[in-house]
Amino acid sequence: MITRRLLLPALALAGAALGLSACNANVATIAARVGGDQISRAELTDTLAAVNANSGFRCVITGGNSAKTVGAGASYSSAFTAQILTTLVENRALAAELRAQHLVVTPFARSIGQTELEQALAPGQSGDASCTEQAQVVLASLSPAVRRQFVDLQAEEDLLAARSEHVELTPAGLTAWAKANPDQATLTCLSVAVFQTKAAADHFASLARSAGASGFSSAAAASGTQAQSGCLQATSLPEPLRTEIGSAPTGVVSRAYSYNGGYLVVDVTSRKAATGKSAAALLMGSLASRIGTIVASALSSAEVHVDPAYGTWKKVSATYEVVPPKSPPPALLLNPSAVESNAGSLG
């Protein structure tokens, strides 16, 4: 959504390129139509207002470029409007694909989608250092209807991606997937300390080994070293660290591993099969490269018509999106002087 993945790297989308003429849409009320489903101008305006009012969410979507977002009064830049309308089109097209595959967005799938969206909104994930607001605060401050819309979009992608691997996005389905794919679904739980020199790392490792079962934490406290603990997918690490940590015995303080210009000392405490949201995160990570194709396939089979006031649905750099008009018809704009002339879309 919203990685790709997620969200809002995911606002560049794919689909069928069909223009909307004045004879097949009521331009006073309809912004776009996806198959038999309509996206009203009121819905588009409400979503624009909600996102524009949420500085953190807006920052992630625009990559920190708020100048392209806000117009004057009740108008927005044409590029921002086209970007949000693209998202609404994707939501409708994926919902139709879910119905065709007899899938529904369950509370469990929605909770996974929300977790992924929060991760995509986390500071540092947008690629712009100016986006610093905490993800939970950003998401919580959206109106319930708009928040659900973006969460459901993420959940729809996840459900379709899981189905492509014949996995049901349920606790039981994820447990079965984890058991069948131990290489992908095993979490390695460990403590790690980082050092700038090999001598410091070797000294810490020696202290930790000599202190017995609680040696790692005692050595960290005694030396004033900050150690971190957590669980990760060892296969996600670069080589040779992947093999070194993947084969390290549990309960044994490691030697110093060279990594990223420094040195690590590791204590693997346990290995366990992922379950629930942890398994879902690993599954979606393994499907990341496929999700764009899944979305493109769903959109390519959808009949998409866009009101020319907002742009046209066309292919841009191997993906489909709403491309804003260069000269929006003034009669269809609340404040035409505030709308940019922009034939591109936000990056």
C-alpha positions as CSV (number, residue, x, y, z in Angstrom):
1,M,0.0,0.0,0.0
2,I,0.0,3.4,1.1
3,T,6.3,-0.7,0.5
4,R,5.7,-1.2,-3.2
5,R,4.0,-1.8,-1.2
6,L,1.6,-0.3,0.5
7,L,-0.4,2.5,0.3
8,L,1.0,5.2,-1.0
9,P,3.8,4.1,-3.0
10,A,0.8,2.1,-4.2
11,L,-1.1,5.2,-5.5
12,A,0.4,4.6,-8.9
13,L,-2.0,2.0,-10.3
14,A,-3.0,0.0,-13.3
15,G,-6.2,-0.4,-15.3
16,A,-8.2,0.0,-18.5
17,A,-7.9,3.3,-20.3
18,L,-11.3,4.6,-21.3
19,G,-12.3,8.3,-21.5
20,L,-15.6,9.7,-20.2
21,S,-17.6,11.7,-22.6
22,A,-20.3,14.1,-21.6
23,C,-23.0,11.7,-22.9
24,N,-22.2,8.9,-20.4
25,A,-21.9,10.7,-17.1
26,N,-23.8,13.2,-15.1
27,V,-20.9,15.6,-14.5
28,A,-22.8,17.4,-11.8
29,T,-22.7,14.4,-9.5
30,I,-20.3,11.7,-10.8
31,A,-16.5,11.9,-10.7
32,A,-15.9,8.4,-12.1
33,R,-17.6,5.1,-12.8
34,V,-16.0,1.7,-12.3
35,G,-18.1,-1.0,-13.9
36,G,-21.6,-0.4,-12.5
37,D,-20.2,1.4,-9.4
38,Q,-20.2,5.2,-9.2
39,I,-17.8,7.5,-7.4
40,S,-19.6,10.7,-6.6
41,R,-18.1,14.1,-6.7
42,A,-19.2,14.4,-3.1
43,E,-17.2,11.3,-2.1
44,L,-14.1,12.6,-3.9
45,T,-14.5,16.0,-2.3
46,D,-14.9,14.5,1.2
47,T,-11.8,12.3,0.7
48,L,-9.8,15.3,-0.6
49,A,-10.8,17.4,2.4
50,A,-10.0,14.6,4.9
51,V,-6.5,13.9,3.5
52,N,-5.7,17.5,2.9
53,A,-6.6,18.4,6.5
54,N,-4.3,15.6,7.9
55,S,-0.8,17.0,7.5
56,G,0.9,13.6,8.3
57,F,-1.1,11.6,5.9
58,R,-0.8,14.3,3.2
59,C,2.9,14.4,3.7
60,V,3.4,10.7,3.0
61,I,1.1,10.8,-0.1
62,T,2.8,13.7,-1.7
63,G,6.3,12.8,-0.5
64,G,6.5,16.0,1.5
65,N,5.5,18.2,-1.5
66,S,2.5,20.0,0.0
67,A,2.7,22.8,-2.5
68,K,1.1,20.5,-5.1
69,T,-1.7,19.6,-2.8
70,V,-3.6,22.7,-1.6
71,G,-5.4,25.3,-3.7
72,A,-7.4,28.2,-2.4
73,G,-10.8,28.0,-0.9
74,A,-12.5,24.7,-1.7
75,S,-10.3,23.7,-4.6
76,Y,-7.3,21.4,-4.8
77,S,-4.5,21.0,-7.3
78,S,-5.5,19.0,-10.3
79,A,-2.6,16.5,-9.7
80,F,-3.7,15.9,-6.1
81,T,-7.3,15.5,-7.1
82,A,-6.3,13.0,-9.8
83,Q,-4.1,11.0,-7.3
84,I,-6.9,10.6,-4.8
85,L,-9.5,9.7,-7.5
86,T,-7.0,7.0,-8.7
87,T,-7.1,5.6,-5.2
88,L,-10.9,5.5,-5.2
89,V,-11.0,3.8,-8.6
90,E,-8.6,1.1,-7.3
91,N,-10.8,0.6,-4.2
92,R,-13.8,0.0,-6.4
93,A,-12.0,-2.3,-8.9
94,L,-10.5,-4.5,-6.2
95,A,-13.8,-4.7,-4.4
96,A,-15.3,-6.0,-7.6
97,E,-12.5,-8.6,-8.0
98,L,-13.1,-9.7,-4.4
99,R,-16.8,-10.3,-5.2
100,A,-15.8,-12.3,-8.3
101,Q,-13.6,-14.5,-6.1
102,H,-16.1,-14.8,-3.3
103,L,-13.9,-13.0,-0.9
104,V,-14.9,-10.5,1.8
105,V,-12.9,-8.0,3.9
106,T,-13.2,-9.6,7.3
107,P,-12.4,-7.9,10.6
108,F,-9.2,-10.0,10.8
109,A,-8.1,-8.9,7.3
110,R,-9.0,-5.3,8.1
111,S,-6.8,-5.5,11.2
112,I,-3.9,-6.7,9.1
113,G,-4.5,-4.0,6.6
114,Q,-4.4,-1.4,9.3
115,T,-1.2,-2.7,10.7
116,E,0.4,-2.5,7.2
117,L,-0.9,1.0,6.7
118,E,0.5,2.1,10.0
119,Q,3.9,0.7,9.0
120,A,3.7,2.5,5.6
121,L,2.9,5.8,7.4
122,A,5.7,5.4,10.0
123,P,8.3,8.2,10.0
124,G,11.1,7.4,7.5
125,Q,9.0,5.1,5.3
126,S,7.8,7.8,2.9
127,G,11.3,8.6,1.7
128,D,11.0,12.2,2.9
129,A,12.6,13.3,6.2
130,S,10.0,16.0,6.7
131,C,7.2,13.4,7.3
132,T,7.7,12.9,11.1
133,E,4.2,12.5,12.6
134,Q,3.6,9.2,14.3
135,A,1.7,6.7,12.2
136,Q,-1.0,5.8,14.8
137,V,-1.8,9.5,15.3
138,V,-1.9,10.2,11.6
139,L,-4.3,7.3,10.9
140,A,-6.5,7.9,14.0
141,S,-7.0,11.6,13.0
142,L,-8.6,10.6,9.7
143,S,-12.4,10.5,9.7
144,P,-13.7,7.0,10.4
145,A,-15.2,6.7,6.8
146,V,-12.0,7.8,5.1
147,R,-9.8,5.8,7.4
148,R,-11.8,2.6,6.7
149,Q,-11.6,3.3,3.0
150,F,-7.8,3.3,3.0
151,V,-7.6,0.4,5.4
152,D,-10.0,-1.6,3.3
153,L,-7.9,-0.9,0.2
154,Q,-4.9,-2.4,1.9
155,A,-6.9,-5.4,3.1
156,E,-8.3,-6.0,-0.5
157,E,-4.8,-6.1,-1.9
158,D,-3.8,-8.6,0.9
159,L,-6.8,-10.9,0.4
160,L,-6.2,-11.1,-3.4
161,A,-2.4,-11.6,-2.9
162,A,-3.0,-14.4,-0.4
163,R,-5.6,-16.1,-2.7
164,S,-3.1,-16.1,-5.5
165,E,-1.0,-18.4,-3.3
166,H,-4.0,-20.4,-2.3
167,V,-3.8,-19.1,1.3
168,E,-6.9,-18.0,3.2
169,L,-6.2,-14.8,5.1
170,T,-7.5,-16.2,8.4
171,P,-5.6,-17.3,11.6
172,A,-6.0,-21.0,10.6
173,G,-5.0,-20.3,7.0
174,L,-1.9,-18.5,8.0
175,T,-0.9,-21.2,10.5
176,A,-1.2,-23.8,7.8
177,W,0.9,-21.6,5.5
178,A,3.6,-21.1,8.1
179,K,3.9,-24.9,8.8
180,A,4.1,-25.6,5.1
181,N,6.8,-22.9,4.5
182,P,9.2,-23.0,7.5
183,D,12.0,-21.2,5.6
184,Q,9.7,-18.2,5.0
185,A,7.7,-18.3,8.2
186,T,10.2,-19.0,11.0
187,L,11.0,-16.1,13.3
188,T,14.4,-15.9,14.9
189,C,14.2,-14.2,18.3
190,L,17.5,-12.7,19.5
191,S,19.4,-10.0,21.4
192,V,22.0,-8.0,19.5
193,A,24.7,-5.5,20.5
194,V,26.5,-3.3,18.0
195,F,30.1,-2.1,18.1
196,Q,32.3,0.1,16.0
197,T,35.4,-2.1,16.4
198,K,36.1,-5.9,16.4
199,A,38.1,-5.6,19.6
200,A,35.1,-4.1,21.5
201,A,32.8,-6.7,20.1
202,D,35.2,-9.6,21.0
203,H,35.6,-8.2,24.5
204,F,31.8,-8.0,25.0
205,A,31.3,-11.5,23.6
206,S,33.9,-12.9,26.1
207,L,32.2,-11.2,29.0
208,A,28.8,-12.5,28.0
209,R,30.0,-16.1,27.6
210,S,31.7,-16.1,31.0
211,A,28.5,-14.9,32.8
212,G,26.4,-17.9,32.0
213,A,22.7,-18.0,31.0
214,S,22.1,-14.3,31.7
215,G,25.5,-13.3,30.3
216,F,24.3,-11.2,27.4
217,S,22.1,-8.9,29.5
218,S,24.7,-8.8,32.4
219,A,27.5,-7.9,30.0
220,A,25.4,-5.2,28.4
221,A,24.6,-3.7,31.8
222,A,28.2,-4.0,33.0
223,S,29.7,-2.4,29.9
224,G,27.0,0.2,29.4
225,T,26.2,-1.3,26.0
226,Q,22.8,-0.8,24.6
227,A,21.4,-4.2,23.5
228,Q,18.2,-4.6,21.5
229,S,15.9,-7.6,21.4
230,G,13.3,-8.8,19.0
231,C,12.2,-11.4,16.4
232,L,13.0,-11.3,12.7
233,Q,13.0,-13.4,9.6
234,A,16.6,-14.5,9.2
235,T,16.1,-15.0,5.4
236,S,15.5,-11.3,5.1
237,L,19.0,-10.5,6.2
238,P,21.9,-10.0,3.6
239,E,24.5,-12.6,3.2
240,P,26.7,-13.7,5.0
241,L,24.7,-12.5,8.0
242,R,21.7,-14.5,6.9
243,T,23.6,-17.8,7.0
244,E,25.5,-16.9,10.2
245,I,22.4,-16.0,12.2
246,G,20.2,-18.6,10.5
247,S,22.6,-21.4,11.7
248,A,23.6,-19.9,15.1
249,P,22.7,-22.3,18.0
250,T,20.2,-21.0,20.6
251,G,21.5,-19.8,23.9
252,V,25.1,-19.4,22.8
253,V,26.6,-15.9,22.5
254,S,28.0,-15.5,18.9
255,R,31.4,-14.4,17.8
256,A,31.6,-10.9,16.3
257,Y,29.9,-10.6,12.9
258,S,31.0,-8.0,10.5
259,Y,28.1,-5.9,9.3
260,N,27.6,-2.5,7.7
261,G,31.0,-1.1,8.7
262,G,30.7,-2.3,12.3
263,Y,30.4,-5.5,14.3
264,L,27.5,-7.4,15.9
265,V,27.3,-9.8,18.7
266,V,24.2,-11.9,18.8
267,D,22.4,-14.2,21.3
268,V,19.7,-16.3,19.6
269,T,17.1,-17.0,22.3
270,S,14.6,-19.1,20.3
271,R,13.1,-19.9,16.9
272,K,9.4,-20.1,16.4
273,A,6.8,-20.4,13.6
274,A,5.1,-17.1,13.0
275,T,1.3,-16.9,13.6
276,G,-1.5,-14.4,13.1
277,K,-0.4,-10.9,12.0
278,S,3.3,-11.9,12.1
279,A,2.7,-14.7,9.6
280,A,0.6,-12.3,7.5
281,A,3.5,-9.8,7.4
282,L,5.9,-12.5,6.3
283,L,3.4,-13.8,3.7
284,M,2.8,-10.3,2.3
285,G,6.6,-9.7,2.2
286,S,7.1,-12.8,0.1
287,L,4.4,-11.6,-2.3
288,A,5.5,-8.0,-2.5
289,S,6.8,-8.2,-6.1
290,R,3.5,-9.9,-7.2
291,I,1.0,-7.4,-5.7
292,G,1.5,-4.8,-8.4
293,T,0.7,-7.4,-11.0
294,I,-2.4,-8.5,-9.1
295,V,-3.6,-4.9,-8.8
296,A,-2.9,-4.3,-12.5
297,S,-4.8,-7.5,-13.5
298,A,-7.9,-6.4,-11.5
299,L,-7.8,-2.9,-13.0
300,S,-7.2,-4.1,-16.5
301,S,-10.4,-6.0,-16.4
302,A,-12.4,-3.1,-15.0
303,E,-14.4,-0.6,-17.2
304,V,-13.2,2.7,-15.9
305,H,-14.8,6.1,-17.0
306,V,-13.5,9.3,-15.6
307,D,-15.3,12.7,-15.7
308,P,-13.0,14.8,-18.0
309,A,-13.2,17.6,-15.4
310,Y,-10.8,15.5,-13.4
311,G,-8.7,13.9,-16.2
312,T,-8.5,10.7,-18.2
313,W,-7.7,7.1,-17.3
314,K,-4.5,6.2,-19.2
315,K,-1.3,4.3,-19.0
316,V,1.7,6.2,-17.7
317,S,5.1,4.5,-17.2
318,A,3.7,0.9,-17.3
319,T,0.9,1.8,-14.9
320,Y,-2.6,3.2,-15.2
321,E,-3.9,6.3,-13.4
322,V,-6.1,9.3,-13.6
323,V,-4.0,11.9,-15.5
324,P,-5.3,15.4,-14.8
325,P,-6.4,17.7,-17.6
326,K,-4.2,20.5,-18.7
327,S,-7.1,22.9,-18.8
328,P,-10.0,21.8,-16.5
329,P,-13.4,23.2,-17.6
330,P,-13.9,26.2,-15.3
331,A,-17.6,25.5,-15.0
332,L,-16.9,22.2,-13.2
333,L,-14.6,23.7,-10.6
334,L,-15.5,25.3,-7.3
335,N,-12.5,27.7,-7.6
336,P,-10.9,27.2,-11.1
337,S,-8.1,29.8,-10.4
338,A,-6.8,27.5,-7.6
339,V,-6.4,24.4,-9.8
340,E,-3.0,23.7,-11.3
341,S,-2.5,23.0,-15.0
342,N,-0.6,19.7,-14.6
343,A,-0.6,16.9,-17.0
344,G,1.4,14.6,-14.7
345,S,0.7,12.9,-11.4
346,L,2.3,13.2,-8.0
347,G,5.4,11.0,-7.4
